[in-house]
Amino acid sequence: LMCILCPLHYYFGGERGESELSKLGMGNVEKGSWLCWVHCGFVWFVVLNVDRCIFSAQKSFMRRRVRWLKDMPEPRATTILVEQIPESCCSDEALRDRKS
């Protein structure tokens, strides 16, 4: 992206900076210039590609996670977390009686 935007700033920026290096930056672009639209296009290009990459990685992770859960042994794969158990139900028998 820099290989495209920096030369555009340098040659078409309009605001001439004090040094050669300042001509490469966004500060060299005049307010309302067509170069702002080029930046807008690049921003959308980056956002859409990052979005695609994240969703692709999430899809591959979910397939891997489901396969991992299915391959897990039975007691570990079917456990649940129970929180805030009253003191009167802190045994397996009392919890089973209360649940049913």
All heavy atoms as an XYZ file, in Angstrom:
812
protein
N       0.816     -1.195      0.000
C       0.000      0.000      0.000
C       0.862      1.262      0.000
O       0.515      2.236     -0.654
C      -0.915      0.002      1.218
C      -1.957     -1.106      1.328
C      -2.689     -1.025      2.634
C      -2.908     -1.070      0.189
N       1.948      1.197      0.745
C       2.814      2.378      0.807
C       3.476      2.651     -0.546
O       3.731      3.805     -0.886
C       3.890      2.191      1.892
C       3.319      2.074      3.294
S       2.301      3.465      3.782
C       3.501      4.748      3.831
N       3.736      1.576     -1.296
C       4.365      1.740     -2.619
C       3.424      2.443     -3.594
O       3.870      2.974     -4.606
C       4.758      0.376     -3.182
S       6.038     -0.435     -2.228
N       2.141      2.427     -3.305
C       1.167      3.097     -4.173
C       0.838      4.486     -3.632
O       0.820      5.470     -4.378
C      -0.114      2.251     -4.281
C       0.211      0.914     -4.956
C      -1.195      2.997     -5.042
C      -0.916     -0.077     -4.913
N       0.597      4.588     -2.327
C       0.128      5.846     -1.757
C       1.224      6.913     -1.664
O       0.958      8.090     -1.915
C      -0.486      5.601     -0.380
C      -1.790      4.808     -0.380
C      -2.259      4.559      1.035
C      -2.861      5.513     -1.181
N       2.432      6.522     -1.286
C       3.501      7.526     -1.140
C       3.814      8.263     -2.445
O       3.922      9.494     -2.441
C       4.747      6.886     -0.535
S       4.558      6.533      1.223
N       3.977      7.544     -3.577
C       4.191      8.304     -4.830
C       3.005      9.194     -5.199
O       3.192     10.300     -5.745
C       4.397      7.209     -5.876
C       4.865      6.031     -5.124
C       4.184      6.119     -3.789
N       1.773      8.732     -4.913
C       0.605      9.580     -5.191
C       0.658     10.851     -4.357
O       0.360     11.950     -4.852
C      -0.684      8.813     -4.919
C      -1.061      7.723     -5.923
C      -2.289      6.974     -5.444
C      -1.297      8.313     -7.300
N       1.023     10.735     -3.082
C       1.150     11.918     -2.213
C       2.232     12.852     -2.752
O       2.058     14.067     -2.779
C       1.518     11.514     -0.792
C       0.449     10.761     -0.073
N       0.685     10.151      1.125
C      -0.847     10.503     -0.368
C      -0.409      9.554      1.533
N      -1.355      9.767      0.635
N       3.347     12.257     -3.152
C       4.491     13.061     -3.592
C       4.174     13.864     -4.858
O       4.454     15.054     -4.924
C       5.691     12.147     -3.831
C       6.971     12.875     -4.112
C       7.740     13.370     -3.066
C       7.399     13.094     -5.414
C       8.916     14.050     -3.310
C       8.577     13.774     -5.672
C       9.332     14.252     -4.620
O      10.488     14.929     -4.866
N       3.568     13.217     -5.845
C       3.352     13.883     -7.137
C       2.028     14.638     -7.243
O       1.925     15.607     -7.967
C       3.459     12.869     -8.282
C       4.861     12.348     -8.457
C       5.171     11.046     -8.126
C       5.874     13.182     -8.912
C       6.467     10.567     -8.273
C       7.174     12.717     -9.058
C       7.464     11.409     -8.736
O       8.751     10.948     -8.865
N       0.995     14.159     -6.534
C      -0.327     14.779     -6.687
C      -0.863     15.406     -5.401
O      -2.020     15.794     -5.345
C      -1.336     13.730     -7.188
C      -0.949     13.104     -8.488
C      -0.533     11.783     -8.538
C      -0.990     13.830     -9.663
C      -0.175     11.185     -9.732
C      -0.627     13.244    -10.863
C      -0.218     11.919    -10.906
N      -0.040     15.483     -4.377
C      -0.499     15.962     -3.076
C      -0.959     17.402     -3.066
O      -1.954     17.747     -2.464
N      -0.239     18.268     -3.707
C      -0.660     19.667     -3.790
C      -0.040     20.545     -2.732
O       0.409     21.640     -3.028
N      -0.010     20.138     -1.500
C       0.595     20.924     -0.428
C       2.079     20.572     -0.399
O       2.447     19.455     -0.096
C      -0.028     20.566      0.926
C      -1.514     20.733      1.001
C      -1.903     22.069      1.570
O      -1.094     22.679      2.265
O      -3.024     22.489      1.296
N       2.921     21.485     -0.729
C       4.348     21.185     -0.746
C       4.931     21.392      0.648
O       4.816     22.465      1.232
C       5.086     22.065     -1.758
C       4.691     21.762     -3.172
C       5.096     20.350     -3.507
N       4.497     19.938     -4.778
C       4.393     18.687     -5.142
N       4.800     17.734     -4.357
N       3.850     18.376     -6.285
N       5.540     20.328      1.169
C       6.120     20.379      2.508
C       7.509     20.986      2.509
O       8.073     21.317      1.471
N       8.077     21.098      3.707
C       9.401     21.689      3.849
C      10.489     20.752      3.336
O      11.481     21.175      2.779
C       9.693     22.016      5.322
C       8.727     22.968      5.984
C       7.520     22.267      6.555
O       7.666     21.181      7.153
O       6.424     22.799      6.397
N      10.306     19.452      3.547
C      11.345     18.497      3.150
C      10.755     17.471      2.179
O       9.542     17.372      2.018
C      11.897     17.789      4.384
O      10.907     16.954      4.950
N      11.649     16.716      1.570
C      11.217     15.671      0.646
C      10.421     14.592      1.381
O       9.481     14.026      0.840
C      12.438     15.043     -0.047
C      13.172     15.993     -0.974
C      12.327     16.406     -2.157
O      11.738     15.524     -2.816
O      12.259     17.614     -2.433
N      10.807     14.311      2.610
C      10.134     13.264      3.386
C       8.699     13.664      3.743
O       7.792     12.825      3.731
C      10.931     12.951      4.651
C      10.476     11.771      5.476
C      10.514     10.489      4.638
C      11.345     11.603      6.704
N       8.466     14.955      4.018
C       7.112     15.388      4.379
C       6.157     15.342      3.188
O       4.939     15.341      3.365
C       7.144     16.788      4.990
O       7.554     17.724      4.028
N       6.679     15.288      1.973
C       5.829     15.205      0.785
C       5.205     13.819      0.620
O       4.249     13.660     -0.123
C       6.635     15.538     -0.470
C       7.089     16.974     -0.537
C       7.921     17.213     -1.766
C       8.465     18.624     -1.767
N       9.320     18.874     -2.933
N       5.755     12.820      1.315
C       5.246     11.457      1.192
C       4.033     11.188      2.079
O       3.297     10.245      1.851
C       6.345     10.450      1.542
C       7.574     10.452      0.652
C       8.602      9.481      1.188
C       7.202     10.119     -0.772
N       3.814     11.995      3.095
C       2.771     11.742      4.082
C       1.411     12.287      3.701
O       1.238     13.024      2.720
N       0.431     11.932      4.498
C      -0.948     12.387      4.275
C      -1.071     13.898      4.497
O      -1.974     14.535      3.968
C      -1.875     11.612      5.228
C      -3.329     11.870      5.039
S      -3.914     11.191      3.493
C      -5.607     11.702      3.542
N      -0.138     14.482      5.239
C      -0.154     15.932      5.453
C       0.080     16.720      4.185
O      -0.219     17.914      4.116
N       0.612     16.081      3.166
C       0.856     16.739      1.884
C      -0.401     16.787      1.009
O      -0.433     17.465      0.007
C       1.993     16.016      1.142
C       2.444     16.765     -0.092
O       2.459     17.981     -0.109
N       2.790     16.030     -1.116
N      -1.417     16.058      1.371
C      -2.639     15.989      0.563
C      -3.558     17.152      0.938
O      -3.848     17.380      2.109
C      -3.363     14.627      0.787
C      -4.656     14.571      0.004
C      -2.444     13.474      0.417
N      -4.018     17.873     -0.082
C      -4.925     19.000      0.161
C      -6.274     18.504      0.651
O      -6.736     17.413      0.263
C      -5.132     19.790     -1.128
C      -3.937     20.569     -1.571
C      -4.197     21.299     -2.881
O      -5.120     20.887     -3.631
O      -3.480     22.265     -3.149
N      -6.939     19.315      1.443
C      -8.275     18.972      1.949
C      -9.246     18.900      0.773
O      -9.300     19.800     -0.063
C      -8.723     20.024      2.958
C     -10.015     19.707      3.633
C     -10.365     20.742      4.673
C     -11.651     20.363      5.356
N     -12.016     21.345      6.375
N     -10.014     17.806      0.703
C     -10.985     17.621     -0.359
C     -10.400     17.092     -1.660
O     -11.097     17.032     -2.677
N      -9.141     16.699     -1.663
C      -8.498     16.183     -2.870
C      -9.048     14.806     -3.230
O      -9.567     14.076     -2.393
C      -6.990     16.081     -2.626
O      -6.347     15.404     -3.681
N      -8.894     14.436     -4.502
C      -9.340     13.114     -4.951
C      -8.521     12.013     -4.295
O      -8.956     10.859     -4.227
C      -9.266     13.015     -6.473
C      -7.880     13.194     -7.031
C      -7.282     14.367     -7.371
C      -6.932     12.170     -7.291
N      -6.017     14.142     -7.834
C      -5.767     12.783     -7.804
C      -6.939     10.785     -7.163
C      -4.633     12.079     -8.172
C      -5.804     10.089     -7.539
C      -4.676     10.727     -8.031
N      -7.339     12.338     -3.776
C      -6.514     11.338     -3.086
C      -7.186     10.833     -1.811
O      -6.917      9.714     -1.367
C      -5.143     11.922     -2.750
C      -4.177     12.050     -3.924
C      -2.909     12.769     -3.488
C      -3.849     10.702     -4.506
N      -8.052     11.641     -1.224
C      -8.790     11.186     -0.039
C      -9.669      9.994     -0.397
O      -9.835      9.068      0.408
C      -9.629     12.324      0.531
S      -8.642     13.685      1.158
N     -10.236      9.998     -1.607
C     -11.062      8.871     -2.049
C     -10.220      7.621     -2.293
O     -10.674      6.500     -2.098
C     -11.850      9.247     -3.299
C     -12.926     10.242     -2.979
C     -12.928     11.571     -3.271
C     -14.140      9.983     -2.269
N     -14.064     12.164     -2.789
C     -14.828     11.205     -2.169
C     -14.701      8.852     -1.693
C     -16.049     11.329     -1.524
C     -15.932      8.968     -1.066
C     -16.580     10.188     -0.990
N      -8.987      7.825     -2.741
C      -8.078      6.683     -2.905
C      -7.808      6.049     -1.549
O      -7.835      4.825     -1.396
C      -6.767      7.128     -3.595
C      -5.759      5.984     -3.640
C      -7.054      7.655     -4.985
N      -7.587      6.888     -0.543
C      -7.384      6.385      0.819
C      -8.623      5.647      1.312
O      -8.513      4.592      1.942
C      -7.044      7.533      1.778
C      -5.606      7.905      1.771
N      -4.684      7.305      2.589
C      -4.932      8.806      1.027
C      -3.497      7.824      2.357
N      -3.623      8.746      1.409
N      -9.779      6.193      1.033
C     -11.032      5.549      1.425
C     -11.142      4.156      0.805
O     -11.502      3.184      1.470
C     -12.204      6.425      1.009
S     -13.814      5.728      1.390
N     -10.800      4.058     -0.473
C     -10.831      2.765     -1.149
C      -9.861      1.769     -0.530
O     -10.194      0.598     -0.337
N      -8.655      2.232     -0.189
C      -7.683      1.342      0.445
C      -8.127      0.909      1.834
O      -7.893     -0.228      2.244
C      -6.305      2.000      0.503
C      -5.505      1.808     -0.746
C      -5.238      2.870     -1.583
C      -5.024      0.560     -1.088
C      -4.506      2.702     -2.741
C      -4.284      0.366     -2.237
C      -4.035      1.446     -3.069
N      -8.750      1.816      2.568
C      -9.254      1.453      3.905
C     -10.284      0.339      3.779
O     -10.243     -0.654      4.508
C      -9.837      2.685      4.632
C     -10.665      2.272      5.836
C      -8.723      3.623      5.055
N     -11.225      0.477      2.840
C     -12.239     -0.568      2.649
C     -11.620     -1.876      2.178
O     -12.037     -2.962      2.583
C     -13.316     -0.092      1.669
C     -14.370      0.688      2.379
C     -14.545      2.031      2.371
C     -15.363      0.157      3.262
N     -15.594      2.373      3.175
C     -16.116      1.238      3.732
C     -15.689     -1.122      3.693
C     -17.177      1.067      4.612
C     -16.750     -1.283      4.566
C     -17.472     -0.191      5.016
N     -10.608     -1.787      1.323
C      -9.903     -2.982      0.862
C      -9.290     -3.728      2.049
O      -9.437     -4.946      2.179
C      -8.826     -2.570     -0.145
C      -7.925     -3.687     -0.566
C      -8.368     -4.652     -1.454
C      -6.634     -3.776     -0.065
C      -7.527     -5.690     -1.846
C      -5.796     -4.801     -0.449
C      -6.247     -5.762     -1.339
N      -8.617     -3.003      2.920
C      -7.980     -3.624      4.089
C      -9.034     -4.189      5.040
O      -8.909     -5.321      5.518
C      -7.067     -2.601      4.806
C      -6.612     -3.124      6.154
C      -5.863     -2.266      3.937
N     -10.074     -3.423      5.311
C     -11.115     -3.882      6.243
C     -11.785     -5.157      5.736
O     -11.963     -6.119      6.489
C     -12.166     -2.765      6.473
C     -13.408     -3.310      7.155
C     -11.573     -1.639      7.291
N     -12.143     -5.202      4.465
C     -12.817     -6.378      3.921
C     -11.896     -7.601      3.897
O     -12.331     -8.718      4.170
C     -13.370     -6.079      2.531
C     -14.515     -5.066      2.504
C     -14.899     -4.744      1.068
C     -15.709     -5.565      3.283
N     -10.616     -7.402      3.584
C      -9.682     -8.530      3.587
C      -9.419     -9.050      4.990
O      -9.337    -10.262      5.200
C      -8.371     -8.155      2.903
C      -8.481     -8.286      1.412
O      -9.002     -9.267      0.907
N      -8.001     -7.289      0.704
N      -9.281     -8.156      5.960
C      -9.093     -8.595      7.347
C     -10.336     -9.332      7.830
O     -10.245    -10.378      8.487
C      -8.762     -7.392      8.263
C      -8.868     -7.757      9.723
C      -7.377     -6.865      7.946
N     -11.505     -8.823      7.501
C     -12.764     -9.464      7.867
C     -12.848    -10.876      7.274
O     -13.187    -11.834      7.964
C     -13.929     -8.612      7.370
C     -15.251     -9.002      7.970
O     -15.306     -9.197      9.196
O     -16.229     -9.112      7.210
N     -12.493    -11.015      6.012
C     -12.501    -12.326      5.349
C     -11.523    -13.285      6.021
O     -11.854    -14.444      6.272
C     -12.157    -12.157      3.877
C     -12.213    -13.434      3.074
C     -11.810    -13.213      1.620
N     -10.539    -12.549      1.467
C      -9.345    -13.177      1.503
N      -9.295    -14.465      1.692
N      -8.229    -12.489      1.339
N     -10.346    -12.791      6.344
C      -9.339    -13.643      6.989
C      -9.796    -14.089      8.379
O      -9.603    -15.253      8.758
C      -8.014    -12.908      7.105
S      -7.168    -12.693      5.547
N     -10.397    -13.195      9.143
C     -10.859    -13.551     10.494
C     -11.968    -14.586     10.421
O     -11.953    -15.584     11.156
C     -11.321    -12.285     11.258
C     -10.101    -11.449     11.631
C     -12.118    -12.653     12.501
C     -10.428    -10.107     12.236
N     -12.953    -14.394      9.538
C     -14.046    -15.358      9.442
C     -13.574    -16.702      8.907
O     -14.070    -17.750      9.317
C     -15.201    -14.803      8.604
C     -16.072    -13.866      9.372
C     -16.093    -12.509      9.081
C     -16.870    -14.335     10.400
C     -16.904    -11.650      9.799
C     -17.679    -13.481     11.128
C     -17.690    -12.135     10.828
N     -12.601    -16.687      8.011
C     -12.034    -17.937      7.514
C     -11.319    -18.688      8.629
O     -11.478    -19.912      8.777
C     -11.076    -17.635      6.370
O     -10.402    -18.790      5.972
N     -10.553    -17.975      9.426
C      -9.853    -18.605     10.550
C     -10.847    -19.121     11.584
O     -10.664    -20.212     12.151
C      -8.889    -17.610     11.191
N     -11.920    -18.377     11.844
C     -12.929    -18.811     12.806
C     -13.634    -20.069     12.311
O     -13.896    -20.986     13.085
C     -13.940    -17.699     13.052
C     -14.972    -18.062     14.095
C     -15.973    -16.945     14.323
O     -16.052    -15.994     13.549
N     -16.746    -17.069     15.370
N     -13.927    -20.135     11.028
C     -14.592    -21.306     10.457
C     -13.706    -22.544     10.601
O     -14.173    -23.611     11.003
C     -14.904    -21.035      8.986
C     -15.759    -22.057      8.328
C     -16.056    -21.610      6.896
C     -17.014    -22.543      6.219
N     -17.309    -22.093      4.854
N     -12.427    -22.397     10.301
C     -11.513    -23.525     10.434
C     -11.339    -23.922     11.899
O     -11.252    -25.103     12.229
C     -10.187    -23.174      9.779
O      -9.109    -23.263     10.613
N     -11.314    -22.934     12.804
C     -11.207    -23.231     14.232
C     -12.441    -23.988     14.725
O     -12.325    -24.934     15.509
C     -11.032    -21.945     15.036
C     -11.193    -22.135     16.512
C     -10.197    -22.739     17.256
C     -12.355    -21.732     17.155
C     -10.351    -22.926     18.620
C     -12.519    -21.922     18.506
C     -11.519    -22.516     19.252
N     -13.629    -23.575     14.295
C     -14.855    -24.226     14.761
C     -14.901    -25.681     14.301
O     -15.327    -26.561     15.063
C     -16.086    -23.472     14.263
C     -16.279    -22.132     14.941
S     -16.363    -22.229     16.740
C     -17.888    -23.103     16.947
N     -14.464    -25.962     13.077
C     -14.407    -27.353     12.617
C     -13.458    -28.164     13.488
O     -13.771    -29.278     13.910
C     -13.945    -27.413     11.160
C     -15.071    -27.245     10.187
C     -14.608    -27.563      8.774
N     -14.729    -26.318      8.026
C     -13.758    -25.735      7.361
N     -12.577    -26.261      7.281
N     -13.980    -24.614      6.730
N     -12.306    -27.597     13.759
C     -11.319    -28.272     14.595
C     -11.838    -28.477     16.019
O     -11.638    -29.515     16.631
C     -10.038    -27.438     14.622
C      -8.855    -28.160     15.168
C      -7.611    -27.324     15.061
N      -7.364    -26.953     13.675
C      -6.575    -25.952     13.310
N      -5.971    -25.228     14.210
N      -6.396    -25.683     12.047
N     -12.552    -27.477     16.577
C     -13.076    -27.567     17.942
C     -14.163    -28.641     18.055
O     -14.190    -29.414     19.009
C     -13.649    -26.215     18.364
C     -14.142    -26.204     19.789
C     -14.537    -24.789     20.189
N     -14.875    -24.736     21.575
C     -16.103    -24.850     22.055
N     -17.108    -25.028     21.214
N     -16.336    -24.785     23.341
N     -15.064    -28.689     17.077
C     -16.127    -29.700     17.093
C     -15.521    -31.096     16.997
O     -15.920    -32.010     17.720
C     -17.142    -29.447     15.958
C     -18.057    -30.627     15.752
C     -17.943    -28.186     16.244
N     -14.531    -31.252     16.139
C     -13.865    -32.556     16.011
C     -13.174    -32.939     17.324
O     -13.244    -34.075     17.775
C     -12.849    -32.511     14.868
C     -12.216    -33.851     14.568
C     -11.264    -33.788     13.407
N     -10.343    -32.661     13.582
C      -9.985    -31.822     12.625
N     -10.436    -31.973     11.411
N      -9.168    -30.827     12.854
N     -12.550    -31.977     17.989
C     -11.871    -32.223     19.269
C     -12.881    -32.631     20.338
O     -12.635    -33.563     21.097
C     -11.111    -30.960     19.681
C     -10.453    -31.028     21.018
C      -9.356    -31.763     21.365
C     -10.846    -30.314     22.192
N      -9.049    -31.553     22.674
C      -9.956    -30.663     23.212
C     -11.879    -29.420     22.477
C     -10.042    -30.144     24.498
C     -11.957    -28.906     23.748
C     -11.062    -29.271     24.747
N     -14.034    -31.943     20.388
C     -15.054    -32.290     21.375
C     -15.647    -33.672     21.116
O     -15.936    -34.420     22.051
C     -16.160    -31.241     21.392
C     -15.805    -29.915     22.051
C     -16.909    -28.894     21.799
C     -15.552    -30.086     23.533
N     -15.840    -34.024     19.852
C     -16.400    -35.340     19.527
C     -15.415    -36.463     19.829
O     -15.824    -37.575     20.161
C     -16.819    -35.401     18.059
C     -18.080    -34.631     17.791
C     -18.498    -34.775     16.347
C     -19.810    -34.035     16.126
N     -20.256    -34.172     14.740
N     -14.128    -36.203     19.712
C     -13.111    -37.214     19.980
C     -12.784    -37.363     21.465
O     -12.080    -38.285     21.855
C     -11.817    -36.891     19.230
C     -11.971    -37.038     17.730
O     -12.950    -37.691     17.301
O     -11.121    -36.512     16.985
N     -13.309    -36.484     22.295
C     -13.028    -36.505     23.725
C     -13.752    -37.685     24.385
O     -14.852    -38.049     23.974
C     -13.521    -35.189     24.335
C     -12.823    -34.789     25.589
S     -13.456    -33.219     26.172
C     -12.445    -32.104     25.258
N     -13.153    -38.301     25.414
C     -13.828    -39.411     26.098
C     -15.134    -38.955     26.760
O     -15.288    -37.800     27.131
C     -12.814    -39.885     27.132
C     -11.821    -38.800     27.258
C     -11.841    -38.018     25.987
N     -16.052    -39.877     26.942
C     -17.429    -39.600     27.369
C     -17.556    -38.783     28.668
O     -18.255    -37.792     28.663
C     -18.202    -40.916     27.503
C     -19.675    -40.752     27.807
C     -20.421    -40.032     26.705
O     -20.069    -40.153     25.537
O     -21.394    -39.318     27.038
N     -16.955    -39.138     29.774
C     -17.230    -38.326     30.976
C     -16.787    -36.876     30.826
O     -17.466    -35.970     31.268
C     -16.446    -39.007     32.084
C     -16.010    -40.308     31.562
C     -16.091    -40.251     30.073
N     -15.669    -36.663     30.171
C     -15.156    -35.312     30.038
C     -15.949    -34.503     29.008
O     -16.126    -33.293     29.144
C     -13.687    -35.370     29.629
C     -13.048    -34.024     29.620
C     -11.562    -34.144     29.448
N     -10.998    -32.820     29.256
C      -9.887    -32.575     28.645
N      -9.180    -33.570     28.173
N      -9.452    -31.362     28.513
N     -16.444    -35.152     27.987
C     -17.143    -34.455     26.917
C     -18.566    -34.060     27.303
O     -19.172    -33.240     26.641
C     -17.181    -35.327     25.662
N     -19.105    -34.652     28.345
C     -20.508    -34.392     28.692
C     -20.678    -33.756     30.061
O     -21.772    -33.762     30.605
C     -21.308    -35.703     28.655
O     -20.704    -36.636     29.553
C     -21.338    -36.287     27.255
N     -19.625    -33.219     30.635
C     -19.748    -32.589     31.949
C     -20.288    -31.173     31.812
O     -20.162    -30.543     30.761
C     -18.385    -32.536     32.667
O     -17.470    -31.837     31.842
C     -17.871    -33.917     32.971
N     -20.899    -30.685     32.879
C     -21.387    -29.309     32.915
C     -20.869    -28.650     34.182
O     -20.514    -29.322     35.151
C     -22.940    -29.242     32.883
C     -23.548    -29.980     34.073
C     -23.472    -29.769     31.582
C     -25.024    -29.761     34.223
N     -20.820    -27.346     34.179
C     -20.381    -26.591     35.337
C     -21.617    -26.157     36.120
O     -22.524    -25.528     35.569
C     -19.582    -25.361     34.903
C     -19.160    -24.407     36.004
C     -18.161    -25.092     36.937
C     -18.539    -23.161     35.401
N     -21.650    -26.506     37.386
C     -22.762    -26.123     38.254
C     -22.202    -25.154     39.287
O     -21.256    -25.466     39.990
C     -23.376    -27.359     38.951
C     -24.542    -26.944     39.827
C     -23.809    -28.383     37.924
N     -22.800    -23.971     39.379
C     -22.333    -22.951     40.299
C     -23.395    -22.642     41.338
O     -24.572    -22.928     41.149
C     -21.990    -21.674     39.534
C     -20.831    -21.813     38.590
C     -20.527    -20.519     37.881
O     -21.485    -19.774     37.575
O     -19.337    -20.254     37.629
N     -22.960    -22.043     42.412
C     -23.821    -21.568     43.502
C     -24.710    -22.684     44.052
O     -25.925    -22.528     44.195
C     -24.654    -20.380     43.046
C     -23.809    -19.200     42.628
C     -24.635    -18.038     42.136
O     -25.846    -18.122     41.979
N     -23.967    -16.928     41.876
N     -24.096    -23.799     44.359
C     -24.828    -24.925     44.948
C     -25.034    -24.633     46.422
O     -24.086    -24.314     47.136
C     -24.040    -26.231     44.774
C     -23.781    -26.484     43.294
C     -24.764    -27.393     45.411
C     -22.840    -27.629     43.043
N     -26.255    -24.735     46.915
C     -26.479    -24.534     48.349
C     -25.727    -25.600     49.163
O     -25.491    -26.705     48.688
C     -27.990    -24.701     48.520
C     -28.565    -24.649     47.152
C     -27.492    -24.983     46.196
N     -25.364    -25.250     50.378
C     -24.629    -26.176     51.244
C     -25.391    -27.481     51.446
O     -24.788    -28.539     51.574
C     -24.351    -25.519     52.597
C     -23.299    -24.437     52.554
C     -21.921    -24.988     52.226
O     -21.578    -26.094     52.680
O     -21.183    -24.296     51.500
N     -26.711    -27.434     51.448
C     -27.509    -28.644     51.681
C     -27.431    -29.619     50.501
O     -27.785    -30.776     50.640
C     -28.972    -28.266     51.935
O     -29.493    -27.604     50.804
N     -26.952    -29.166     49.360
C     -26.888    -30.019     48.162
C     -25.458    -30.323     47.744
O     -25.221    -30.637     46.581
C     -27.615    -29.338     47.010
S     -29.344    -29.070     47.288
N     -24.520    -30.240     48.641
C     -23.113    -30.404     48.267
C     -22.657    -31.858     48.209
O     -21.469    -32.130     48.242
C     -22.213    -29.615     49.215
S     -22.201    -27.867     48.809
N     -23.561    -32.770     48.111
C     -23.189    -34.169     47.883
C     -23.828    -34.606     46.565
O     -24.804    -34.017     46.105
C     -23.662    -35.056     49.032
O     -25.072    -35.126     49.051
N     -23.281    -35.665     45.976
C     -23.817    -36.144     44.700
C     -25.270    -36.591     44.821
O     -26.099    -36.302     43.956
C     -22.964    -37.298     44.167
C     -21.601    -36.826     43.720
O     -21.450    -35.625     43.471
O     -20.682    -37.681     43.639
N     -25.590    -37.278     45.913
C     -26.957    -37.772     46.106
C     -27.947    -36.618     46.258
O     -29.032    -36.627     45.658
C     -27.047    -38.699     47.341
C     -26.260    -39.973     47.222
C     -24.763    -39.760     47.516
O     -24.432    -38.811     48.268
O     -23.961    -40.529     46.985
N     -27.594    -35.623     47.072
C     -28.500    -34.482     47.286
C     -28.702    -33.694     45.999
O     -29.807    -33.244     45.709
C     -27.945    -33.594     48.385
N     -27.656    -33.555     45.217
C     -27.774    -32.830     43.947
C     -28.661    -33.589     42.971
O     -29.497    -33.005     42.288
C     -26.386    -32.587     43.348
C     -26.357    -31.752     42.077
C     -26.935    -30.373     42.343
C     -24.947    -31.655     41.541
N     -28.512    -34.933     42.914
C     -29.348    -35.747     42.034
C     -30.815    -35.666     42.469
O     -31.702    -35.567     41.631
C     -28.889    -37.203     42.046
C     -27.868    -37.484     40.982
C     -27.589    -38.958     40.838
N     -26.154    -39.138     40.780
C     -25.387    -39.627     41.717
N     -25.915    -40.098     42.819
N     -24.092    -39.697     41.571
N     -31.075    -35.700     43.772
C     -32.451    -35.611     44.264
C     -33.069    -34.253     43.909
O     -34.238    -34.182     43.522
C     -32.486    -35.810     45.774
C     -32.130    -37.231     46.173
O     -32.208    -38.123     45.296
O     -31.771    -37.444     47.336
N     -32.318    -33.212     44.048
C     -32.823    -31.864     43.756
C     -33.042    -31.662     42.254
O     -33.978    -30.981     41.841
C     -31.851    -30.827     44.278
C     -32.353    -29.419     44.135
C     -31.449    -28.479     44.905
N     -31.891    -27.137     44.729
C     -32.424    -26.382     45.676
N     -32.576    -26.875     46.877
N     -32.791    -25.163     45.417
N     -32.176    -32.263     41.430
C     -32.264    -32.103     39.990
C     -33.478    -32.832     39.412
O     -34.107    -32.363     38.483
C     -30.969    -32.629     39.351
C     -30.874    -32.386     37.887
C     -29.522    -32.882     37.394
C     -29.661    -33.324     35.952
N     -28.490    -33.967     35.453
N     -33.811    -33.973     39.955
C     -34.913    -34.751     39.403
C     -36.243    -34.440     40.024
O     -36.575    -33.514     40.561
C     -34.666    -36.237     39.591
O     -34.406    -36.534     40.940
